[in-house]
Amino acid sequence: MVERQVYLELNIGEDHLANGLSQAVQEIRDSYDADSVVVQQVIPHDDKNFTVIVMAYGAKENTGK
């Protein structure tokens, strides 16, 4: 079992931040085959663009994109 810290750029367009975060968490969970994903920090750049830092727990060693 591996813990991975992942940084991603999130552009929510006309959507809400909560929806964008939910989708990002699901994509990280699927990409890393993680047991759980925790949002550590959300850094806003403006109203629509954010840097999101998440931890993927239980990620498999050789997965991820």
C-alpha positions as CSV (number, residue, x, y, z in Angstrom):
1,M,0.0,0.0,0.0
2,V,1.3,3.4,-1.0
3,E,0.3,7.0,-0.1
4,R,0.6,9.5,-2.9
5,Q,0.3,13.2,-2.8
6,V,-1.2,14.5,-6.0
7,Y,-1.3,18.1,-7.3
8,L,-3.8,19.0,-10.0
9,E,-5.1,22.1,-11.7
10,L,-8.9,22.4,-11.6
11,N,-10.9,24.8,-13.9
12,I,-14.5,24.6,-12.8
13,G,-15.9,26.7,-15.7
14,E,-19.5,27.5,-14.9
15,D,-19.9,24.7,-12.4
16,H,-19.6,24.9,-8.6
17,L,-16.3,24.2,-6.7
18,A,-17.9,21.3,-4.8
19,N,-18.9,19.5,-8.0
20,G,-15.4,20.0,-9.5
21,L,-13.7,18.7,-6.3
22,S,-16.0,15.7,-6.2
23,Q,-15.2,14.8,-9.8
24,A,-11.5,15.3,-9.2
25,V,-11.5,13.1,-6.1
26,Q,-13.3,10.3,-8.1
27,E,-10.8,10.6,-11.0
28,I,-7.8,10.3,-8.6
29,R,-9.4,7.4,-6.8
30,D,-9.9,5.6,-10.1
31,S,-6.5,6.5,-11.6
32,Y,-4.5,5.4,-8.6
33,D,-6.9,2.6,-7.6
34,A,-6.9,4.2,-4.1
35,D,-8.9,3.1,-1.1
36,S,-9.5,6.7,-0.1
37,V,-8.7,10.2,-1.3
38,V,-8.5,13.2,1.0
39,V,-8.4,16.8,-0.2
40,Q,-5.6,18.5,1.7
41,Q,-5.6,22.0,0.3
42,V,-7.4,24.1,-2.3
43,I,-5.5,27.1,-3.6
44,P,-7.6,29.6,-5.5
45,H,-6.1,31.5,-8.4
46,D,-9.4,33.3,-9.3
47,D,-13.1,32.4,-9.2
48,K,-12.8,29.5,-11.6
49,N,-9.2,28.2,-11.4
50,F,-7.7,26.3,-8.5
51,T,-4.7,24.1,-7.5
52,V,-5.9,21.1,-5.5
53,I,-3.6,19.0,-3.4
54,V,-4.9,15.6,-2.4
55,M,-3.6,12.4,-0.7
56,A,-4.5,9.1,-2.3
57,Y,-4.3,6.4,0.4
58,G,-4.0,2.7,-0.5
59,A,-2.8,3.5,-4.0
60,K,-1.3,0.6,-5.8
61,E,2.4,0.9,-6.5
62,N,2.4,0.8,-10.3
63,T,-0.8,2.6,-11.2
64,G,-1.6,6.2,-11.9
65,K,-1.6,8.4,-14.9
